[in-house]
Amino acid sequence: MTDDLGLPGRRELPPEVLDNLRMSLREGMGKPVRRRWPIVAAAAAVVAVLAGALVTTVLVRDPDVPGPAPANPDFALDLPKAIPAMDRCWAAIRAQNRTAGFPAREEWVPQFTVVPSWTSVTVVAVKAGDKVFFCETTEMTVTVSDPNAAPSYAAGTKAAALLMSRNGTVAGVADPGWTGMEIFGRAADFTVTSDVKVFRNGNLFVELSQFKPSRTTYSVGPYTGEPGDGVNVAPYGLPPAPEPAVTSIDRPPPSVPGRDTPAGEFFRTCVAGATETLPDEDGYQAGTLLEGDDVKVVVGRFGERSVVCQGGLGYREGTSEHYRVFADTNTDPRPVNKLRTETLGGSEQGLPGRAKNPFIGTVPRTAATVKLDFGAGKKVDAAVTEGTFAIWRPDGIDTENPDAQVGVVVLDAAGAMLHQGTLPLY
């Protein structure tokens, strides 16, 4: 695994370091604060309360299905991903002495996998006898839902969340009467809706969100296929999932990235304050730090994955701290890449003169300097830290052309050219 990430060889970490990592893993896994949703449609004439029928376990009885679930065009079962993920989950269960609460490993039958390319999260829906649970893995962590926990159904339905992880996973059972499901997530000033497919062999669903469930309020309802007409809440409030049976850092990094530098300190503050998720956040090396008027931007790298975190008092309304995480979802890694960011300060405060636009990217780790040419005589040399660079975009350049390009030359410490080309301005 360390070879895939370009990291040095594995060595044991001190117990106190592992304890700190485990504490970090558990942060944010508490239940989200529930609040009443506005009634926005006739179907929501009664606001769903966060109570419902409780059962001692989720029963999924299909005794005539001896092996993996039958083919379903809306779902995939990637066995090369599912088997090692389940092995890791079982190893974590054994390591935490939780085997008494789970069926034996040989009884586990994977139903489907969710393995999106834009994140390191893998989720396997598992059945064993009459129990169902979810096994979630990342490059560093394992989380397993509790097959014996009593789920809280959304009032008036048989829909319930069985797992909500800090990595954005929301998994559970849908109401058997719904052929499809809508899930609304409301986090801070964001509202996101998703049409979620339902796996009929047990009415299971998995939704991977980019928001932390601990800071998100969810509502669900049957998918109708009709336009939402501005509706930003589903008819039934979704109660929090039971606590996972297991949460574990089973593959800690060979060395823990430092957080005692200005860049490291802000990375920790920013990621903790953001609503967006960042799986394996403890594995990211803090790179270049960019500072402005009451705002900061930091770049992080973990293997081939990159992230930008930005915020401070000068972000958004300018009266309270606000942070955002922009993970690089590029599935085609390139040696030189521009990362997504957002304007800090400025127009949203009615002060366009204070607007600051970061220009941020990643380069080979052997790079020392990046020379940027924005045209119109606007040239900037950027220093490189941990294979990252970040500058404030110069004023007075052409911002009207959506296809504008920036010239890029990357040099190593000896001045040898590693790369020459262009990056998009936007």
C-alpha positions in Angstrom: 0.0 0.0 0.0 2.8 2.4 0.8 4.3 1.7 -2.6 1.1 2.8 -4.3 1.1 6.1 -2.4 4.8 6.9 -3.0 5.3 6.8 0.8 8.4 5.5 2.7 8.4 2.0 4.1 6.0 1.0 7.0 7.2 1.3 10.6 5.4 1.1 13.9 4.1 4.3 15.3 4.4 5.2 19.0 1.2 4.3 21.1 0.6 7.9 21.9 0.6 8.8 18.2 -1.9 6.1 17.4 -4.1 7.2 20.2 -4.2 10.8 18.8 -5.1 9.4 15.4 -7.9 7.3 16.9 -9.3 10.3 18.7 -9.3 12.2 15.5 -11.1 9.4 13.7 -13.9 9.4 16.3 -14.4 13.2 16.1 -17.3 14.1 14.0 -18.9 10.7 14.2 -21.5 11.9 16.8 -25.1 12.1 15.9 -26.1 15.2 13.9 -28.0 17.9 15.6 -31.6 17.5 14.5 -33.9 20.4 13.8 -37.4 20.7 12.5 -37.7 21.0 8.7 -40.1 23.5 7.1 -43.3 22.0 5.6 -42.9 22.5 1.9 -45.3 20.1 0.2 -48.6 18.4 0.8 -46.7 15.2 1.4 -45.0 16.9 4.3 -48.2 18.0 6.1 -46.8 16.6 9.3 -43.2 17.3 10.1 -41.5 14.0 10.8 -40.4 13.6 14.4 -37.2 11.8 15.1 -38.8 8.7 16.5 -40.1 5.6 15.0 -40.6 1.9 15.4 -37.5 0.2 16.8 -36.4 -3.4 16.1 -33.6 -5.3 17.7 -32.0 -6.0 14.3 -32.7 -5.5 10.6 -34.1 -8.7 9.2 -33.6 -9.5 5.5 -35.0 -13.0 4.8 -34.2 -14.4 1.4 -33.3 -18.1 2.2 -33.6 -19.1 -1.5 -30.6 -16.9 -2.5 -27.6 -19.1 -1.8 -24.8 -16.8 -3.1 -24.3 -13.2 -4.2 -27.4 -11.2 -5.0 -28.9 -11.5 -8.5 -27.8 -9.0 -11.1 -29.3 -5.6 -10.8 -28.6 -3.0 -13.5 -28.4 -0.2 -11.0 -25.8 -1.8 -8.8 -22.4 -3.5 -9.3 -20.5 -6.1 -7.2 -16.8 -5.6 -7.6 -15.4 -8.7 -5.9 -11.8 -7.7 -6.2 -12.7 -4.6 -4.2 -15.3 -6.3 -1.9 -13.3 -9.2 -0.7 -10.2 -7.3 0.6 -12.6 -4.6 2.1 -14.5 -7.3 4.0 -11.3 -8.9 5.1 -10.2 -5.6 6.6 -13.5 -5.1 8.3 -13.4 -8.5 9.8 -9.8 -8.0 11.0 -10.9 -4.7 12.7 -13.8 -6.5 14.3 -11.5 -9.2 15.7 -8.9 -6.6 16.8 -11.6 -4.8 18.8 -13.1 -8.1 20.3 -16.4 -7.5 18.6 -16.7 -11.0 16.9 -19.6 -12.1 19.2 -21.8 -9.4 17.6 -21.2 -10.5 14.0 -21.8 -13.6 11.9 -18.6 -15.6 11.1 -16.6 -14.2 8.2 -17.4 -17.2 6.0 -21.1 -16.4 6.2 -20.7 -12.9 4.7 -22.2 -12.5 1.3 -21.5 -9.2 -0.5 -24.6 -7.7 -2.1 -23.1 -4.7 -4.0 -20.2 -2.3 -3.8 -20.0 1.5 -4.1 -16.5 2.5 -5.3 -16.6 6.0 -6.8 -13.4 7.2 -8.4 -13.5 10.7 -6.8 -12.9 9.5 -3.2 -10.9 6.8 -1.4 -14.1 5.5 0.2 -15.3 1.9 -0.6 -18.6 0.6 0.8 -19.8 -3.0 0.7 -23.3 -4.0 1.6 -23.1 -7.3 3.3 -25.7 -10.0 4.2 -25.1 -12.9 6.6 -28.1 -15.0 7.4 -30.9 -12.7 8.5 -28.6 -9.7 9.2 -27.4 -6.9 7.0 -24.6 -4.4 7.6 -22.2 -2.1 5.8 -18.4 -2.3 5.6 -16.7 1.0 4.7 -13.0 1.3 4.1 -10.6 4.1 3.0 -6.8 4.0 2.5 -6.4 4.3 6.3 -9.6 3.5 8.0 -12.3 0.9 8.6 -15.9 1.5 9.7 -18.5 -1.2 10.2 -22.2 -0.7 11.0 -23.7 -2.6 13.9 -26.0 -5.4 12.7 -27.6 -5.7 16.2 -28.4 -2.0 16.7 -31.9 -0.8 16.8 -32.5 1.6 13.8 -34.8 4.6 14.1 -37.2 4.6 11.2 -38.3 7.8 9.7 -41.8 8.4 11.2 -44.5 6.8 9.1 -42.0 4.8 7.0 -39.7 1.8 7.1 -36.7 3.8 6.0 -33.8 4.1 8.3 -30.1 4.9 8.3 -27.8 2.1 9.5 -24.5 3.8 9.0 -23.5 7.5 8.9 -19.7 7.9 8.8 -17.5 10.9 9.0 -16.4 10.1 5.4 -19.9 11.0 4.1 -21.4 7.6 3.9 -25.2 7.4 4.5 -26.4 3.8 4.2 -29.5 2.0 5.3 -32.8 0.5 4.3 -35.5 2.2 2.2 -39.2 1.8 2.6 -40.3 -1.4 0.8 -43.0 0.5 -1.0 -40.6 2.9 -2.7 -39.2 1.9 -6.0 -36.6 4.7 -5.7 -35.8 7.2 -3.0 -34.9 10.9 -2.7 -32.6 12.0 0.0 -32.1 15.7 0.9 -29.1 16.8 2.9 -29.0 20.3 4.4 -25.6 21.4 5.7 -24.9 25.0 6.8 -25.8 27.0 3.7 -25.9 24.1 1.3 -28.8 21.9 0.3 -28.2 18.8 -1.9 -30.7 16.4 -3.3 -29.9 13.0 -4.7 -32.0 10.3 -6.5 -30.9 7.1 -4.8 -31.4 3.7 -6.3 -32.8 1.0 -4.0 -31.3 -2.5 -4.0 -34.4 -4.7 -4.0 -32.8 -7.7 -2.2 -33.3 -6.2 1.2 -34.3 -2.6 0.1 -30.8 -1.3 0.8 -29.3 2.0 -0.2 -25.9 3.8 0.0 -25.4 7.5 -0.6 -21.9 9.0 -0.5 -22.1 12.7 0.3 -19.4 15.3 0.3 -20.8 16.7 3.6 -20.1 15.5 7.1 -23.2 13.6 8.4 -22.6 15.0 11.9 -23.3 18.5 10.4 -26.1 17.6 8.0 -29.8 17.2 8.5 -31.3 14.5 6.2 -34.8 13.9 4.9 -36.1 11.2 2.6 -39.1 10.3 0.5 -40.1 8.2 -2.5 -38.6 9.2 -5.8 -41.4 10.5 -8.1 -39.4 11.5 -11.1 -41.1 14.9 -11.2 -39.3 18.3 -10.9 -38.8 19.5 -7.4 -40.0 23.1 -8.1 -37.7 24.6 -5.5 -38.5 22.0 -2.8 -35.5 21.6 -0.6 -36.7 19.0 1.9 -38.3 15.5 1.5 -41.4 14.5 3.4 -39.8 12.4 6.2 -37.0 13.4 8.5 -34.2 10.8 8.6 -33.1 10.1 12.2 -29.4 9.5 12.9 -27.9 6.1 12.4 -26.8 4.0 15.3 -23.2 4.3 16.3 -20.9 2.0 14.3 -19.8 -1.2 15.8 -16.2 -0.6 14.8 -14.2 2.4 13.8 -10.5 1.8 13.3 -7.4 3.2 11.8 -6.0 -0.1 10.5 -3.5 1.3 8.1 -1.8 4.4 9.7 0.7 6.3 7.7 4.4 5.4 8.2 4.9 8.8 9.7 2.3 11.2 11.0 2.3 14.5 9.1 3.2 17.4 11.3 0.6 20.0 12.4 3.0 22.2 14.4 3.9 24.5 11.5 1.7 27.5 10.5 0.5 25.5 7.4 -0.1 22.4 9.5 -2.0 24.3 12.2 -4.3 26.0 9.7 -4.8 22.7 7.8 -6.1 21.2 11.0 -8.3 24.2 11.9 -9.7 24.5 8.4 -10.5 20.8 7.9 -12.2 20.6 11.3 -14.2 23.7 10.6 -15.4 22.8 7.1 -18.7 21.1 6.4 -17.2 19.0 3.6 -15.7 15.6 4.3 -12.0 14.7 3.9 -11.4 11.0 4.2 -8.0 10.1 5.7 -7.4 13.7 6.7 -4.7 12.6 9.2 -2.6 11.3 6.3 -2.3 14.6 4.4 0.9 16.6 4.4 0.3 20.3 4.7 1.9 22.1 1.7 1.9 25.7 0.7 0.1 28.2 2.9 -1.3 31.4 1.4 -2.3 34.3 3.7 -4.4 37.4 3.0 -6.7 39.8 4.8 -8.3 37.6 7.5 -8.2 34.6 5.2 -5.8 31.7 4.5 -5.5 29.0 2.0 -3.5 25.7 2.4 -2.8 22.9 0.1 -2.5 19.3 1.3 -1.3 16.0 -0.4 -1.7 12.4 0.5 -0.1 10.1 -2.1 -1.6 11.2 -5.4 -4.6 12.9 -3.7 -4.7 16.6 -3.3 -7.0 19.0 -1.4 -7.4 22.8 -0.9 -8.8 24.1 2.4 -9.5 27.8 2.7 -11.3 30.2 5.1 -11.2 32.6 8.0 -13.0 35.7 9.1 -12.7 37.4 5.7 -14.6 34.6 3.9 -18.3 34.9 3.0 -20.1 37.4 5.2 -16.9 38.5 6.9 -18.3 38.4 10.4 -17.7 34.8 11.5 -15.2 32.1 10.6 -16.1 30.0 7.6 -14.1 27.2 6.0 -14.4 25.0 2.9 -12.6 21.9 1.6 -12.1 21.4 -2.1 -10.9 17.9 -2.8 -9.3 17.2 -6.2 -11.7 14.7 -7.9 -9.6 14.4 -11.0 -9.4 10.8 -12.0 -6.6 11.2 -14.5 -3.6 12.3 -12.4 -1.1 14.6 -14.2 2.4 15.7 -13.2 1.2 19.3 -13.1 -2.4 20.1 -12.2 -4.5 23.1 -11.2 -6.7 22.7 -8.2 -10.2 24.0 -7.6 -10.6 27.0 -5.3 -13.1 29.8 -4.6 -12.9 33.6 -4.4 -12.3 34.8 -0.8 -13.8 38.1 0.3 -15.1 40.7 -2.1 -18.4 40.8 -3.8 -20.4 38.8 -1.2 -19.4 41.5 1.3 -20.1 44.4 -1.1 -16.4 45.1 -1.2 -15.1 44.0 -4.7 -11.8 45.6 -4.1 -11.0 43.0 -1.4 -11.7 40.0 -3.5 -8.8 37.6 -3.6 -8.5 34.7 -6.1 -6.0 31.9 -5.3 -4.2 30.1 -8.2 -3.1 26.8 -6.8 -1.7 23.6 -8.2 0.4 20.5 -7.7 3.7 19.6 -9.4 6.3 16.8 -9.0 7.7 16.6 -5.5 11.2 17.2 -6.8 10.1 20.7 -8.0 11.4 23.8 -6.3 10.0 26.7 -8.4 7.0 27.3 -10.6 7.1 30.2 -13.1 3.7 31.4 -14.1 2.9 33.7 -17.0 -0.6 35.2 -16.9 -0.1 37.4 -20.0 -0.1 41.2 -20.2 3.3 41.2 -18.5 2.0 39.6 -15.4 4.6 37.0 -14.3 4.9 35.4 -10.9 7.4 32.9 -9.5 5.9 30.5 -6.9 7.8 28.5 -4.4 7.0 24.8 -4.0 6.2 23.0 -0.7 5.4 19.2 -0.7 4.8 19.3 -4.4 2.3 22.2 -4.1 2.3 25.9 -5.1 -0.2 28.7 -4.3 -0.3 32.4 -5.2 -2.9 35.2 -5.4 -3.9 35.7 -9.0 -2.5 39.1 -10.2 -4.8 42.0 -10.9 -5.1 43.5 -14.4 -5.3 40.2 -16.4 -7.9 39.1 -18.9 -10.7 37.5 -16.8 -13.3 37.6 -19.6 -12.1 34.7 -21.6 -13.4 31.4 -20.1 -10.7 29.5 -22.1 -7.8 31.7 -20.9 -4.5 29.7 -20.2 -1.6 30.4 -17.9 1.9 29.6 -19.0 3.8 27.2 -16.6 7.4 26.3 -16.3 8.5 23.9 -13.5 12.1 23.8 -12.3 13.9 21.7 -9.8 16.4 22.9 -7.2 19.2 22.9 -9.7 17.3 24.9 -12.2 16.6 22.1 -14.5 13.2 22.2 -16.3 10.8 19.4 -15.3 7.8 20.6 -17.2 6.6 23.3 -19.6 3.0 23.9 -20.7 -0.2 25.7 -19.7 -2.9 25.4 -17.1 -6.4 26.8 -17.4 -7.0 30.2 -15.6 -10.4 29.0 -14.4 
